[in-house]
Amino acid sequence: MILGNLPRAISISIPLVTFLYVAANVAYLAAMSPQEILQSDAVAVTFGEKVLGPLAWVMPFAVALSTFGGVNGSLFTCSRLFYAGAREGHLPALLAMIHLRRHTPVPALLVTCVSTLLMLVTGDIYTLINYVGFVNYLWYGVTVAGLLLLRWREPELPRPIKVNLLYPVVYLIFWGALLLFSAWSEPLVCGIGLAIMATGAPVYLLCVRGGPRPPGIQRAMAAATKFGQRLLLVVYPGGGVASDCPSPTQEPLKPHP
């Protein structure tokens, strides 16, 4: 039932959201001059003040709701990325655990919280948006390209939901064009974003692709995992005790019976 509803939800939500965003921008262009748009710190708020009169408060309220919804979705998805990476042995085993009663990935959520606070240290929201936006968009395209690669390398894999390859191909064409435009218009920002992203490569090569970890590191990580398990009241899905962090030479973590 869920798999049957997902394509329907995607086919309805994406055109609907696209229409609403395009309609909003058409309304801005119809009601405001290009100079007003360029001078405005918040175009939606300025539009509301100019068009809605006493109901101008509706626009910042709607923007706040939209932002809250986006952040809420990011909290759910980003923490699950840490969780999934730990399940595959790419991150510490503690991040693969869930809360005893609430069944939420508390360690992964805390990592998301800490990393978010570190990003806020920059103090410049526009620079942060440029860095994060470019890197996120880069990986969106890499993910879609991975779909094409899997279709080519492993065509017989079971796929409960299978889309026409025209959609990812068209997406990648526009993705490449926009990415090149971003790199051409903001080369410094894009270069710094790539450099920050590349700092994870040595960690991946040494800790994931480098084979089993030295015994001292294994013992330290196992002790940290047990301490975190007791502190946060978390276990592996299905219950179980903390064990050594999985290495890339081992099987991915499985739920304990």
Secondary structure per residue as TSV (DSSP state, phi and psi in degrees):
chain	resnum	aa	ss	phi	psi
A	1	M	-	360.0	-43.1
A	2	I	H	-63.6	-45.4
A	3	L	H	-65.5	-31.5
A	4	G	H	-72.1	-32.3
A	5	N	H	-78.8	-26.6
A	6	L	H	-62.7	-49.4
A	7	P	H	-59.9	-37.2
A	8	R	H	-65.1	-42.1
A	9	A	H	-64.0	-40.9
A	10	I	H	-65.8	-45.6
A	11	S	H	-67.2	-25.3
A	12	I	H	-87.7	-44.3
A	13	S	H	-71.6	-42.7
A	14	I	H	-64.0	-51.2
A	15	P	H	-60.9	-37.0
A	16	L	H	-64.9	-48.3
A	17	V	H	-65.5	-40.0
A	18	T	H	-60.9	-43.5
A	19	F	H	-61.6	-44.0
A	20	L	H	-64.1	-42.1
A	21	Y	H	-67.9	-41.9
A	22	V	H	-64.4	-42.8
A	23	A	H	-62.5	-38.8
A	24	A	H	-63.2	-43.1
A	25	N	H	-68.8	-35.2
A	26	V	H	-64.1	-39.3
A	27	A	H	-63.8	-41.1
A	28	Y	H	-60.3	-46.4
A	29	L	H	-68.3	-30.4
A	30	A	H	-75.9	-32.8
A	31	A	H	-97.0	-18.2
A	32	M	S	-128.0	148.9
A	33	S	-	-80.4	159.4
A	34	P	H	-55.5	-35.6
A	35	Q	H	-66.6	-40.4
A	36	E	H	-64.7	-39.8
A	37	I	H	-64.8	-42.8
A	38	L	H	-67.5	-33.6
A	39	Q	H	-83.9	-14.0
A	40	S	-	-81.0	135.5
A	41	D	S	-78.7	-26.3
A	42	A	S	-141.9	100.1
A	43	V	H	-61.5	-41.1
A	44	A	H	-63.1	-40.0
A	45	V	H	-66.8	-44.5
A	46	T	H	-61.7	-40.2
A	47	F	H	-61.2	-44.5
A	48	G	H	-62.3	-42.1
A	49	E	H	-64.1	-32.1
A	50	K	H	-84.4	-32.2
A	51	V	H	-107.1	-40.3
A	52	L	T	-89.2	-14.3
A	53	G	G	63.2	-122.4
A	54	P	G	-65.7	-16.2
A	55	L	G	-94.9	19.5
A	56	A	T	-61.8	-24.5
A	57	W	T	-65.2	-17.8
A	58	V	H	-62.8	-36.5
A	59	M	H	-66.9	-52.9
A	60	P	H	-62.2	-32.3
A	61	F	H	-65.6	-42.4
A	62	A	H	-66.6	-38.5
A	63	V	H	-64.0	-40.2
A	64	A	H	-63.4	-41.7
A	65	L	H	-63.6	-42.2
A	66	S	H	-63.5	-42.5
A	67	T	H	-65.2	-42.3
A	68	F	H	-61.4	-42.1
A	69	G	H	-62.9	-41.3
A	70	G	H	-64.7	-43.6
A	71	V	H	-65.0	-40.2
A	72	N	H	-60.7	-44.0
A	73	G	H	-64.5	-38.9
A	74	S	H	-65.0	-38.2
A	75	L	H	-61.6	-41.8
A	76	F	H	-65.8	-46.9
A	77	T	H	-75.7	-43.6
A	78	C	H	-63.7	-43.1
A	79	S	H	-65.0	-34.7
A	80	R	H	-70.1	-24.4
A	81	L	H	-66.3	-45.1
A	82	F	H	-60.6	-42.3
A	83	Y	H	-62.0	-47.1
A	84	A	H	-66.1	-38.7
A	85	G	H	-62.4	-39.5
A	86	A	H	-67.4	-36.5
A	87	R	H	-63.0	-29.7
A	88	E	T	-89.6	-0.1
A	89	G	T	87.2	11.5
A	90	H	S	-92.0	-10.7
A	91	L	S	-137.8	166.5
A	92	P	-	-53.9	144.8
A	93	A	G	-61.4	-26.1
A	94	L	G	-58.6	-33.3
A	95	L	G	-72.5	-10.9
A	96	A	G	-91.0	7.9
A	97	M	-	-100.8	157.5
A	98	I	E	-125.7	160.4
A	99	H	E	-67.5	145.2
A	100	L	T	-58.5	-43.8
A	101	R	T	-102.0	-41.2
A	102	R	T	-85.7	-16.8
A	103	H	-	61.4	31.9
A	104	T	-	-109.7	148.8
A	105	P	-	-76.7	76.4
A	106	V	H	-58.0	-47.5
A	107	P	H	-58.8	-41.3
A	108	A	H	-65.8	-37.6
A	109	L	H	-65.2	-38.1
A	110	L	H	-66.8	-38.5
A	111	V	H	-63.1	-41.2
A	112	T	H	-61.1	-42.1
A	113	C	H	-62.7	-47.3
A	114	V	H	-64.2	-44.6
A	115	S	H	-63.6	-34.9
A	116	T	H	-65.8	-43.2
A	117	L	H	-63.5	-36.8
A	118	L	H	-65.4	-38.1
A	119	M	H	-64.3	-34.4
A	120	L	G	-70.0	-11.4
A	121	V	G	-63.4	-24.9
A	122	T	G	-57.4	-36.6
A	123	G	-	78.9	-9.7
A	124	D	-	-116.4	102.9
A	125	I	H	-64.8	-33.6
A	126	Y	H	-69.9	-39.7
A	127	T	H	-64.2	-41.5
A	128	L	H	-62.7	-42.8
A	129	I	H	-61.4	-41.3
A	130	N	H	-64.6	-46.0
A	131	Y	H	-62.6	-54.5
A	132	V	H	-66.2	-40.3
A	133	G	H	-61.8	-44.4
A	134	F	H	-65.1	-46.9
A	135	V	H	-65.5	-43.2
A	136	N	H	-60.3	-46.2
A	137	Y	H	-64.9	-36.2
A	138	L	H	-59.3	-45.2
A	139	W	H	-76.9	-23.9
A	140	Y	H	-60.0	-45.9
A	141	G	H	-66.7	-39.8
A	142	V	H	-62.0	-39.1
A	143	T	H	-63.6	-44.9
A	144	V	H	-65.4	-38.1
A	145	A	H	-63.5	-33.5
A	146	G	H	-62.9	-33.1
A	147	L	H	-61.8	-45.1
A	148	L	H	-64.1	-39.2
A	149	L	H	-63.8	-42.6
A	150	L	H	-66.8	-36.5
A	151	R	H	-61.8	-34.3
A	152	W	H	-81.2	-43.8
A	153	R	H	-80.4	-37.4
A	154	E	-	-131.1	70.2
A	155	P	T	-68.1	-18.4
A	156	E	T	-91.9	0.8
A	157	L	S	-60.1	140.8
A	158	P	-	-65.9	131.3
A	159	R	-	-132.3	98.9
A	160	P	S	-58.5	-34.0
A	161	I	S	-122.4	121.1
A	162	K	-	-128.5	120.8
A	163	V	-	-103.3	158.7
A	164	N	-	-65.2	136.0
A	165	L	T	-66.5	-13.1
A	166	L	H	-61.5	-36.0
A	167	Y	H	-64.9	-52.1
A	168	P	H	-64.9	-32.4
A	169	V	H	-65.1	-46.3
A	170	V	H	-62.8	-42.0
A	171	Y	H	-58.8	-45.4
A	172	L	H	-67.0	-30.8
A	173	I	H	-64.5	-49.7
A	174	F	H	-66.7	-37.6
A	175	W	H	-59.2	-47.0
A	176	G	H	-63.3	-40.4
A	177	A	H	-64.7	-46.0
A	178	L	H	-67.2	-35.7
A	179	L	H	-66.2	-42.8
A	180	L	H	-64.6	-38.9
A	181	F	H	-63.6	-41.5
A	182	S	H	-63.5	-43.8
A	183	A	H	-65.6	-33.5
A	184	W	H	-75.1	-38.0
A	185	S	H	-82.7	-31.5
A	186	E	-	-132.5	65.6
A	187	P	H	-64.4	-35.8
A	188	L	H	-67.4	-47.2
A	189	V	H	-61.7	-45.5
A	190	C	H	-65.1	-39.3
A	191	G	H	-64.6	-42.3
A	192	I	H	-66.2	-40.0
A	193	G	H	-60.9	-41.9
A	194	L	H	-65.9	-38.4
A	195	A	H	-65.1	-42.5
A	196	I	H	-62.6	-42.1
A	197	M	H	-64.5	-36.7
A	198	A	H	-69.0	-17.0
A	199	T	T	-64.0	-19.9
A	200	G	H	-78.7	-15.5
A	201	A	H	-62.7	-46.9
A	202	P	H	-60.7	-38.7
A	203	V	H	-63.3	-42.9
A	204	Y	H	-64.8	-44.6
A	205	L	H	-66.3	-37.0
A	206	L	H	-81.6	-39.8
A	207	C	H	-98.0	-21.9
A	208	V	T	-110.2	-51.4
A	209	R	T	-87.0	-8.0
A	210	G	T	-84.1	5.8
A	211	G	-	89.0	-170.0
A	212	P	S	-58.9	144.3
A	213	R	-	-78.8	154.5
A	214	P	-	-58.3	149.3
A	215	P	H	-55.8	-38.1
A	216	G	H	-61.9	-43.2
A	217	I	H	-67.2	-38.8
A	218	Q	H	-61.1	-44.4
A	219	R	H	-64.9	-41.9
A	220	A	H	-63.7	-42.2
A	221	M	H	-70.1	-35.1
A	222	A	H	-65.3	-41.3
A	223	A	H	-64.8	-41.9
A	224	A	H	-64.0	-37.0
A	225	T	H	-65.3	-44.8
A	226	K	H	-64.2	-40.5
A	227	F	H	-63.8	-45.2
A	228	G	H	-64.2	-34.2
A	229	Q	H	-64.9	-41.9
A	230	R	H	-71.1	-38.7
A	231	L	H	-69.3	-41.1
A	232	L	H	-99.0	-1.8
A	233	L	T	57.3	53.4
A	234	V	E	-122.4	155.1
A	235	V	E	-141.8	169.2
A	236	Y	-	-69.2	150.7
A	237	P	T	-52.6	127.2
A	238	G	T	94.3	-1.2
A	239	G	-	94.5	-178.3
A	240	G	-	122.4	175.6
A	241	V	-	-112.7	164.1
A	242	A	-	-69.9	137.5
A	243	S	-	-129.4	179.1
A	244	D	-	-60.6	152.4
A	245	C	-	-61.1	136.1
A	246	P	-	-68.4	146.3
A	247	S	-	-104.9	162.8
A	248	P	T	-65.3	-11.5
A	249	T	T	-89.1	-6.6
A	250	Q	S	-100.8	169.5
A	251	E	-	-69.4	147.7
A	252	P	-	-57.7	155.3
A	253	L	-	-59.5	136.7
A	254	K	-	-116.5	152.0
A	255	P	-	-60.7	136.0
A	256	H	-	-74.1	140.6
A	257	P	-	-67.9	360.0
